[in-house]
Amino acid sequence: MKKILAVIAMVFMMAIAGNASAVVLDFEGLNGSLPDPYQGIIDWEDGSWFVYDWSQPPFNPHSGTGRTYESTADSTPSWSFLTDVVYDGSFFSGYSDATVQMDLYLNGAIVHSTGVFAPSAVSTFFPTGYTGLADMVVINTPRPDYWVMDDLTYNTVPEPSTLLLLGSGLIGLGYFGRKRMKRK
């Protein structure tokens, strides 16, 4: 019985890990305001986030040529995800005094705050250091419009109802497998 439960638990955990998927937004092929929604993200602050793909040091992309920035004097630019995700971080470049600090939210409450990151002309990944769920990111910066962001990276997670269905199916298989083994 213990072996069957251990196998069921292992299969369930592999299924969870297999259903999570990484998303990397590279902003390629876009020019002008960022579409809303865009690749699982909504609420780009009423069209104030823009994408461009021409050379403009120190605002260098990490991959390709496209990158995004928030074009207003808003010192707290933000975006929201369509579903709860694990937000890994993004690549930033720009002026070093345009520091970036991120607050991650879930259901309206702050769940994590990052340290402060100083961008440079070299596009560098700024990880959140948080593995829990978030549905919104707010960037705090003293110099908005003096940095750009590229390759925004997050992981989607399966819906709880999907996990419940998968788990109950695995438990059922284990139960009937055990009954079958007792008959032999």
Secondary structure, DSSP 4 states (H G I P E B T S, - for coil): -HHHHHHHHHHHHHHHHHH-EEEEE--TT--EEPPSSBTTEE--TTTTEEEE-S--TT---SSSS-EEEE-SS-SS-EEEEEEEEEEEEEEEEE-TTS-EEEEEEETTEEEEEEEEE---SS-EEEE----S-EEEEEEE-SSTTSEEEEEEEEEE---HHHHHHHHHHHHHHHHHHHHHHHH-
